[in-house]
Amino acid sequence: ALLAMVSGSTCYHLPIWNGEVNVTPRERESIKKCGTGALTDAGSTQFTREPYLQSTTTTSTTIAFGTRTLKTRVVLSEPDDQKIVGAVEAVYVGDDNRKEARAAAQAKMQLAPDDIYVMAARFDKLEPTHLYCYQVFAGETALTELAPLATAAAPSKETIKFIGLGDTGTGGAAQIAIGKWIAAQPFDFMLFFGDIAYASGTAAQLQHKFFQIYRDILRYVPTYPTLGNHERRTRQGRPYLEAFVLPEPERYYSFDWGNVHFVAIDTTQRDTKQLTWLDEDLGKNKLPWVIVFGHHPMYTNSLRGPQLWIRKAFSKILTDHKVDLVITGHEHQYERFRV
C-alpha cells in the first residue's frame, strides 16, 4: 500500500524550504567589457520577457525576448572599440496561428503570458570562443544597455564549465536561493533537465517560474533545456517549444562546446524517429567527449523505479556509441551509477 501511494504521488511534493542564501553575484569580466544589459526607461515599458540567449554555437547565436514593440532589431558589436559587427531585425518565433491575435493583444494593459510576442534575432558567421556585446533597439531607441554574449568554445584543451539542474520549477524559496548561488559561479552555459515549470508547463508557469527567476543569468549565458513530464501536460509541451529557440528538431537536439558533444533527448514520448536521429547524430560526432541529458533516468533506486521502456529505447544506442555521461532529473535525489 505504501509503495502504491508513493509511486502514484505527484513528484514535486517535497518539504518546503524557507531559508535564505546571501551571495554576491559574480563580477563577470564580460560585464566589465560590455555592460549589464539593464533595461532602459523605454525598454522597461516594452519588454514582456527580458532578453535571453539561445542556440549558441561556435559561429552563431540567437537573442530572444518578448516585447510590445513588434519592430525591433539587435545590434552586435566588439567589446573593445564598440565596432558594429552586424544588426539583425528580430522576427516572431511563436505559433503562426496565434501571431495576429498576439500582436493585437500587446495593446492590453495586463498581458497574459500566453500572449507574449516572442521574437528572436539570429547572428551567423561569428568567431568561435569570442566575446561580443549586444543591444536591443526599437528604431533608434535603445531598449537595453549593452550586454555580453560569448560564442561556444572551439575544440581545445581548455576547461569548460556549465551548470546542470532539473526539476526546479516551483517558484519557491529554494529555487530562488539556488538561482542566487548560480549567479555567483563562473560558467559558460546551463543545462536544464526538465520540469522547469510546475505543475503543467503553462505559459504563465514558464514565465513566472523560469524566465523571471533566472532572467539576470539568461541574458548573459545560453540555456539548453529538455522536456519534462510536467511541461508535456499542456498541449504536449507547446508552450515550452514556443518559449525556447532550440536547434532542430527542438524536442531533441545536439550542440558542441569545446571538446564535448552534448545531446538533449526527449524521454516524455515514444518516438522511433528520435532513436534513428540519435543513432545517426552520435555516429557523426568527432569530439572526444559525449554527454547526453534528458528528464527521466534509465537507472534509479527510487521507490517509483526506472521506466524500463526508456532504458530499452535508449541504453543500447548510448552504450554502442560509448557515451561518457548521461545526466537526468525526475527523481529528486542524488544518484550516480556506472552501468
N, C-alpha and C positions, 0 to 999 in steps of 0.2 A: 504493500500500500504506500509505503514511504517512497519507494522508487518511482511508482506511477505518479505520485503527486509532484515530485521534484522534476521528473522528466517532462511533465506537461506544463510546468510553470513558465511564466514569461521570463526571458533570460536576463532582464536587466533589474530584477527585484533584488537589490543588494542593500546592505546597511548604508544609510545616508551619512556622508562625511561633511562636517560643517566647520572644519578648521580653516586656517589661513596660511598662505605662503607668501612671504615677503622677500622678493628677489629683485635685483637691479637688472633691467633689460640690458642685453649686451650692446655695447657700443660698437657696432659693425664698422669696419674700415670703409665698406662700400657706402654707408650712410654719410660718413665724413666727406667722401668724394662727390657724392651726388646730392643727397638731402633725404628727408624723411618721407617724402611723398604725401605730406599732410594736405588735406583739402583746403582750397582757397575759400573765400567767402562765397564766391559764385558756385563752387563745387559743393559746398555744404547744403545748398538748396536743390542741387540737381542729381546727386548720386542717390540711387536707391539700393545699390550694393557697391561697396568700395572696390577699387581695382584689385585683381588677384592674378597671379602668374600661372600659366597653364602650358602643358605640352612643350616644355623646353628641351631642345636637343643641342648638339654641338654647334649647329648653324642656324637655328631658328628658335623663336619663342612666340607666345601669344599672351596678350594682355586683355583680360576680360573684365567686365563691370556691368552694373545696371545703372541706367540714367534716364532722367526725364527728357534730356536733350537728345533727340534722335539723330542729329548730325554732329558727330564728334570725330576727332582724329587723335592719334597718338604719335608723338614725336620722339624719336630715339636719337641720342647724342653721345659723344665721347665724354668721359668724366673730367678729363684734364683741361681741355680747352672749349668744351661745350659745342664742338663742331657737330653739325647735324649729320647723322648717318642716314636717316630716312624719315618719312612721315606716311602713315597709313590711315585711311578712312576706316573707322570701325563699322562692322556690319552686324545685323541681327543674327543670332545663332540659336534662337529658340524654335519652338514648334511653328512651322509656317502657317498652320491652320489658325493659330492664335495671334498672328502678327498684327493684323489690323485692329483687333479688339484690344490688344495690349497697348498699341500706340495710342489709341483713343483714351485708354484708362490713365495715361500719365497726367492728365489734367486734374484728376481727383486729388483732394487734399490728403485723404488717407488711402494709400495704395496697398492693396492686398499683395502679399509676397508672390502669389501665383501670377500677378500681373507685372512683375518686374521684367523690364525690357532688357534682356541680357545681350550685350554687344561684345565684339571681340575684334582685335587688330592683330594680325599675324605678320611677323617680320622674318624674312628669309635672307640667305647669303650673308650670315653673320660669321664672326670669327669664333672658334672654339675657345673655351676657358677664358672668356673675355668679359670684363665688366662694362656695362652700358648704363646710361641714365635714361629714364623715360618720363614723359609728362603728357597728361590728357588735356585736350583743348576742345572748346566749342567755338568754332570760328577762330577769332584771335584772342578769345578769353581763356585764360588758363583755369582749369577746374581743379588741378592738383599742383603741388610743388614738384620738383624733380625727385624721383625715387630710383634706387638702384635695381638692376637685374643683371644676372650673370648667366651666360650660356653654359651648357653642360661641359664638363671636363673632357678633353680628348684622352684617348688611352695613354697611360703613362704609369710610372711607379709611384706617383703622388697618392697620398691617402685621400679618400673621400669620406665625408661624414653625412649621415642622414638620420632623420628621426622617423621611427615607425611606431604607430599606435592604432588601436582599434576599439570599437565598442565605447566610443567616447560620448555619444550624443545625448546626454541627459540635460545639459544646460545648467547643471548644479555646481556646487562649490568645488567639488573635487575636479571636475573638468576645467573650471576656471583656474584653479591652482596649478594644475599640470600645464595649462597653457602659459601661465606666467613663468613657470620653470623652463619651459621650452624656449621662451623668448630670451632667456639668459644663456643659452647654449650656442656654441659655434656649429653650424651645419649648413649643408648645401641645398637640401630639398627634403620633402616629407612624403612618407607613405602612410595611407590610411587603410585599415583592414576591414572596412565595412561597419554597419550600424553606427553611422555618424549622426543620425537624426532620428531619435526615438520619438514616438513609438511606431510611426508609419512612413517615415521618409517623405512627408508632405513638403510642399514649397515653403510653408511657414516654419516647419521644424528645421529644414535645411538652413533657412535664413537665420533663425534665432539661435540654433544650437550648433551651428558650424561657422557660417560666414561672419556673423557678428562677433563670436568668441575669438576666432583666430585672425581677425581682419588685419591686425598690426603685424602679423607674421606673413600672411598670404601675399601682401603687396611686395615683399622682398624675395621670397623663395617659392619655387613652384611646388605644387602638391599633386600627388598621383594617388587617387583613391581607387577602391574596388567596391563593388556592390555587396551589401549585407542583406540578410533576410528581412530586416525591418524596412530598408529602403524599397525593397521589392513589393511591399504591401500596397503601395499606392501606384496603381496603373503599371504594375510590373517594372517599377523603377523610373518611370518617365520624368518626374521632377528632378531626380538625380542626374539623369542623362542630359536634361536641358541645362542644368546648372553648371556642369563641367564641360570643358572643351578638351576632349581627350583624343589620343591617336585612334585611328580606325582599327577595329570596328567598335571601339568605345567600351562595350561590356567587358571586353578583354583586349589587351594591347601589350606592347613592349616598348622599351626605350633603353638607351645606353647612357651610362655615366662613368667616365673613367674606364677602368678595366672590367666593369661589371655590366652584364646584360640583365636587366630587370624585366620580369614578365608578370603582369596582372591577370589573374584568372577570375572567372565568374563561377562561383560554386553554388549559385542560387537556382540554377535550372539545368536540366539535362540537355546537352547540345552537342551533337556529333560534329557539327561544323567547327565548333571551338576546339575539339580534340584534334581534328585534322589540321587546323591552323596552328595549334600549339606544337604539334609534332614537326610541322614544316618550319615554324619560327625557330625552334631550338636547333633544328638541323642546319639552319643557315648561320647561326651565331658563330663568330670567330673569336670572341673575347674569352679570357681565361676563367672568369667567374660568372656564375649564373645564380640569381636569386629570384624565386617565384613567390608571389604573395597573393593571398585571397582571403576569404572570410572564414569558411568552415575548415576545421582541421581534419586531416585524414587519420590522425592518431591522437588519442586523448585518454586520460584516466578519469574524465568527468563522469558523474553519475548518469548523464544522458548518453554517454558513449559516442563513438565516431559514427558518422553517416557513411555506411560501408559502400554505398553506390559512388560516393565521391572518391573514396580510396580506389575502388575498382576502375573508375573512369580515368583518373589522373596518375596513379602511382607508377604504373609501368612506363608511361611516356617519360616521366620525370627521372626515373631510375635509368632507363635506357640512354638518356641524354646526359647522365651524370650531373644533374642539377646539384649545386653545392648546398643550398639552403632554401627551405620553404618556411615562410612566416605567415601565420594566420591569426584570426581573432576568434570571436564567437564564444569561446569558453573564457569566463572571467577569472582566470588564474594563470600563473606562470608555469609552463611546462616546456621541457625540451627533450627531444628524442634523437638518437642516432639509429636509424632503422637498418 
